[in-house]
């Protein structure tokens, strides 16, 4: 089986306009461990699982006329936190869904606007960083 390419994906966020993003990072889970030395055992140390942490998801896309992501973050600033569930969806070359990572109870914690330069012709990109309560595979 050939691996899937990383450039063909979608992001869905419930009750917000779904947009194509140029980059998603933060699809990660890390379980912390605690060392436990068992008395009389000198050949290894037990590694006991503790809490699992999920870093923020970072979504990047070209700025469009849609202000939904901007407004979602503005609501957080004014204390109106609206948590949303969503998905990052990996597609194959035919556009069929192959992997779906669901995230829960997300809300924006950071919005970054584009770098504006008079001597550049690059796309104006906005970045939205989402805090969430975990990932699951659908």
N, C-alpha and C positions, 0 to 999 in steps of 0.2 A: 504494500500500500504506500502510495506517495503521500507525503505530508501536505497539509493545506497551507495556502499562502496567507500571509499576515495582512495583506492589503485589502481583503474583501470582507468587510464586516459592517454591521449596523449597531446602533444603540437605540434602545427603546426606553423611554421614561414615562411611566403611567401618568395620564392626564396632562401631559405637556406635549407640545409638537415634537414629533420624532424627526431627528435630523441625521444626516450622514456626518460622521466625524472623520477627520484625517488621521487622528491618533488617539489611542486609548492606552493608558498605562495604569499599573496598580492592581492588575489581576493577580493577586498573590494572597497566600495564607501562610502564617508562620506560627507553629506551636512551640511555645517556650517549654523548656524542660528544667527539672530540678535534679541535681545529683544526690544520690542516696548511697552512702557507703555501708554495706552490710557487714556486720561484725564477723570476723573470721574469714572474709572473702577479700583477698588481696589481688586477685587477677582481673577484676573489672569493677566498675561502678555502675549501679542502676541509674538509668535515665528515666525519671518519672514525668509524664506529661502534665503540663499546667494549662494555662490559658492559651487560646488561639487568637492571634491578632490579625486584623486586616488593614492594610494601609489604605489611604484615601485613593479613590479612583480619579484619574486626571483625564479629562476629555478635551480634545482640541479640534477646532473646526474653523473654517473660514467664516467671517462675520457675514450675516445675511440681514434682511429686513426684519426677521423675527426677533422680538425682544423677550421671548418667554424665559430663556435662561437668565438673562440680566434681571428680569423682574422677580424670578424665583429667589435669586440671591438678595435682591433689595428687600424682599419680604423678610428674609432671615435677619438682615441688619436692623429692621424695625421691630423684631421680636415675633414676627408671624411665621414660625417655622412650620413648613408643610413638608412632611416626610413623604417620599415617593419610593415605590418599588420600581425596579427596571431590569433590563437585560443587556448584555453585550453578546451579539450573535455573530458567529463565524460562518461564512458562506463558502461553498465550493465554487469552482469555475462556472457552473451553470446557474448560480444564484440560489441553490438549495441550502437550507439550513443544515449545518453539520454539528456545531457545538453551540450551547447557550449557557452563559453564566448569569444567573439571577443574583441581583443584589437587593437588600431589603432596608427599608427605613432610611433611605438616603436623603441628605439635604446638602446644599452647597455651603462650603466653608471658605471658598476663595474664588474670585473671578479676576482674570487678568485680561486686559485689553491688548490690542495689537501694538507692535512697535511701528511707529509711523516715521518714515524716512523719505525725504524728498528725492533722494538719488536712487531709490529702489523701486522695482516693479513687482515685488512679491505680494502674495495674497495676504490681506489683513486677517489675522487669526485671533480668535478669542479662546481662552482656556477656562474651564470650569472644574473645580476640584470638589469632589463629593465625599463626605464622611458617610459611612454606612455600617450596618450591623452584621455583615457577613456575605459570603458567596456560596451559592449552591449550583450544581449542574442539573439542568432539566433534562 
